[in-house]
Amino acid sequence: MARGEHHRIHAQDRTQRNRVLVAQEAARLMSEHGIRDFHHAKLKAAERLGIVDTQALPRNNEIEDALREHQRLFHGDTQPQALRARREAAVEAMRFLRGFDTRLVGAVLEGTADEHSAVCLHVYSDDPEAPGMFLREQGIPLQTQTRRLRWSPTEQSEHTVLLFGADGIPFDLTVLPMDALRQAPMDRVDERPMRRATAAMVQELLAEEDIEAFNAST
């Protein structure tokens, strides 16, 4: 093997090892410090590890895989409980918001939610003020902000976000127009259409968890 080829392969191996290290550290930061943004987590992880090679920055799906493994190894006794509590809270919230078309998205649906995670819902209404007005009429104090969502590689738009807490669990509601039900925004992890679930679908997930727990105990 030529010396140049040997150096190239060695550099590729080093870059791949660093990608794994950054993904693992980013997963640890997300799990233990409540960082929710993948990009912020990977940059902070690379800084902590002293890795400056941009080729060594993992993709978001690599970090998500590392996060699942970190939770399995270090939080296997608590993370499933936090996840279930948030899925149950999501069903209750979607029933409460039954006057609007509502879908669960994000970590609670994907199964990576922990005690730091908010229940993220998409709330559909052609009147963007209606969900906030409804919640305020129920005496729920809200904070509002905006979020930019991507619908394609070239299309994006800003939408109102409603933030509140209930029974110690944070909620994050993005208000979308009704026609957005036809097309999900792009997922920040894999840039594919975001997974969404109705209340009935989340109930099915909870029922599956019950069956798995029963089978594991017998």
matplotlib code that plots the C-alpha trace (Angstrom):
import matplotlib.pyplot as plt

x = [0.0, 1.3, 2.2, -0.4, -3.1, -2.2, -2.4, -5.8, -7.3, -5.8, -7.4, -10.8, -10.6, -9.7, -12.6, -15.1, -13.9, -14.3, -17.8, -18.7, -17.1, -19.0, -22.3, -21.8, -20.9, -23.8, -26.2, -24.8, -25.3, -28.9, -29.7, -28.1, -28.3, -31.6, -30.2, -32.9, -31.2, -29.2, -26.9, -26.2, -25.5, -23.0, -21.1, -20.9, -19.7, -17.0, -15.8, -15.6, -13.7, -11.3, -12.4, -12.3, -12.7, -16.1, -16.1, -16.2, -19.5, -22.2, -25.5, -28.6, -29.7, -26.3, -26.8, -30.4, -29.1, -26.4, -29.1, -31.2, -28.1, -27.2, -30.7, -30.7, -27.3, -27.6, -31.3, -33.0, -34.9, -36.2, -36.4, -39.3, -41.3, -40.8, -41.7, -44.9, -45.9, -45.5, -47.4, -50.3, -50.2, -50.2, -53.4, -55.1, -54.0, -55.3, -58.6, -58.7, -58.0, -60.5, -62.0, -58.8, -57.1, -54.0, -51.0, -48.2, -44.7, -41.1, -39.3, -42.4, -43.6, -40.2, -39.4, -36.4, -38.2, -36.9, -37.6, -36.4, -38.7, -41.7, -44.8, -44.7, -48.1, -49.1, -52.5, -54.3, -56.6, -57.3, -57.6, -54.1, -55.4, -58.0, -55.9, -54.3, -57.6, -59.1, -56.3, -56.4, -60.2, -59.5, -57.2, -54.0, -51.1, -49.1, -45.9, -45.7, -42.8, -42.4, -40.8, -39.5, -40.5, -39.2, -41.6, -39.1, -35.4, -36.5, -39.7, -40.0, -42.4, -42.8, -45.6, -46.8, -45.8, -47.7, -45.8, -47.3, -46.9, -49.4, -48.8, -45.0, -44.8, -44.0, -46.1, -45.0, -47.8, -47.1, -50.2, -50.5, -53.2, -55.6, -54.1, -50.8, -52.6, -51.9, -48.1, -46.0, -43.0, -39.5, -38.0, -34.9, -33.3, -33.5, -35.1, -38.0, -41.6, -42.1, -43.9, -47.3, -49.7, -53.4, -54.6, -55.8, -52.3, -50.6, -53.1, -52.1, -48.4, -49.3, -51.3, -48.2, -46.1, -48.5, -48.4, -44.6, -44.4, -46.8, -44.9, -41.6, -43.1, -44.4]
y = [0.0, 3.4, 5.8, 8.3, 5.7, 4.6, 8.1, 8.6, 5.5, 6.4, 9.9, 8.4, 6.0, 8.9, 10.9, 8.1, 7.5, 11.2, 11.1, 8.3, 10.2, 13.4, 11.6, 9.9, 13.1, 15.0, 12.2, 12.5, 16.3, 15.9, 13.3, 14.8, 18.5, 18.7, 20.1, 19.6, 21.0, 18.5, 21.1, 22.9, 19.5, 18.4, 21.7, 21.7, 18.1, 18.7, 21.7, 19.7, 17.0, 19.4, 18.2, 20.9, 18.8, 19.5, 16.1, 14.6, 16.2, 13.4, 13.6, 14.2, 10.6, 9.3, 11.4, 10.1, 6.5, 7.3, 8.9, 5.8, 3.7, 6.1, 6.0, 2.2, 1.9, 4.7, 5.5, 2.2, 2.4, 6.0, 7.0, 4.6, 5.9, 9.5, 8.6, 6.8, 9.7, 12.1, 9.8, 9.6, 13.4, 13.7, 11.7, 13.7, 17.0, 15.9, 15.0, 18.4, 20.1, 17.9, 21.1, 21.3, 18.7, 17.8, 15.5, 14.3, 14.8, 14.8, 12.8, 11.7, 9.9, 8.7, 7.2, 9.3, 11.6, 11.9, 14.0, 17.1, 16.6, 18.6, 17.1, 18.5, 18.8, 20.3, 22.0, 22.7, 25.7, 28.2, 30.8, 31.0, 32.9, 30.3, 27.7, 30.3, 32.0, 28.6, 27.8, 31.2, 30.8, 27.7, 29.7, 28.2, 30.7, 30.7, 31.9, 32.4, 32.4, 31.6, 28.6, 28.2, 25.0, 23.6, 22.1, 21.3, 22.1, 25.5, 26.3, 27.4, 29.4, 30.8, 29.7, 30.5, 28.3, 28.1, 27.0, 25.9, 23.3, 20.9, 18.4, 19.1, 18.3, 21.0, 21.3, 22.8, 23.5, 24.7, 26.2, 25.3, 26.0, 23.2, 22.6, 21.6, 18.3, 17.2, 17.6, 17.2, 19.6, 18.2, 16.4, 18.0, 14.5, 13.0, 15.7, 13.5, 14.3, 14.4, 11.5, 12.5, 10.6, 11.0, 10.3, 6.9, 6.0, 7.1, 4.9, 2.0, 2.7, 2.6, -0.6, -2.2, -1.1, -2.8, -6.0, -5.9, -5.3, -8.1, -10.6, -9.6, -10.3, -13.7]
z = [0.0, -1.0, 1.9, 0.7, 0.6, 4.1, 5.5, 3.8, 5.3, 8.7, 8.5, 7.6, 10.5, 12.9, 11.5, 12.0, 15.6, 16.3, 14.8, 17.2, 20.2, 19.3, 18.9, 22.3, 24.1, 22.4, 23.5, 27.1, 27.1, 25.8, 28.3, 31.4, 30.7, 28.9, 25.7, 23.0, 19.9, 18.0, 16.3, 19.6, 21.3, 18.6, 18.6, 22.4, 22.4, 19.8, 21.8, 25.0, 23.2, 21.4, 18.0, 15.3, 12.2, 10.7, 9.0, 12.5, 13.3, 13.2, 11.6, 13.8, 13.2, 14.5, 17.7, 18.1, 17.9, 20.5, 22.7, 22.6, 23.6, 26.3, 27.8, 27.6, 29.4, 32.0, 32.4, 31.7, 34.9, 34.7, 31.1, 30.2, 33.1, 32.0, 28.4, 29.5, 31.7, 28.7, 26.3, 28.8, 29.2, 25.4, 25.1, 27.9, 26.2, 22.8, 24.3, 26.1, 22.7, 20.9, 19.3, 17.2, 15.1, 17.2, 16.5, 18.7, 17.3, 18.5, 21.2, 23.0, 19.9, 18.8, 22.2, 23.2, 25.7, 29.2, 32.3, 30.4, 27.4, 26.6, 25.0, 21.5, 19.7, 16.4, 16.7, 13.5, 13.1, 10.3, 13.1, 14.5, 17.6, 18.5, 20.3, 22.5, 23.3, 24.2, 26.6, 28.2, 28.7, 30.6, 32.9, 31.6, 31.6, 28.4, 27.0, 23.3, 20.8, 17.1, 15.4, 11.8, 10.2, 6.9, 4.4, 1.7, 1.0, -0.3, 1.6, 5.3, 7.4, 10.9, 13.2, 16.7, 19.6, 22.8, 25.9, 29.3, 32.0, 33.5, 36.4, 36.2, 32.4, 29.9, 26.8, 23.4, 20.9, 17.4, 15.7, 12.0, 9.4, 8.5, 5.1, 6.8, 7.8, 4.2, 4.5, 7.6, 8.0, 7.6, 10.6, 12.1, 12.6, 9.1, 7.0, 6.0, 6.7, 10.4, 12.1, 13.6, 15.7, 16.7, 20.3, 19.2, 17.8, 21.0, 23.0, 20.8, 21.7, 25.4, 25.0, 23.2, 26.2, 28.6, 26.6, 26.5, 30.2, 30.9, 28.7, 30.4, 33.8, 33.0]

ax = plt.figure().add_subplot(projection="3d")
ax.plot(x, y, z, "-o")
ax.set_aspect("equal")
plt.show()
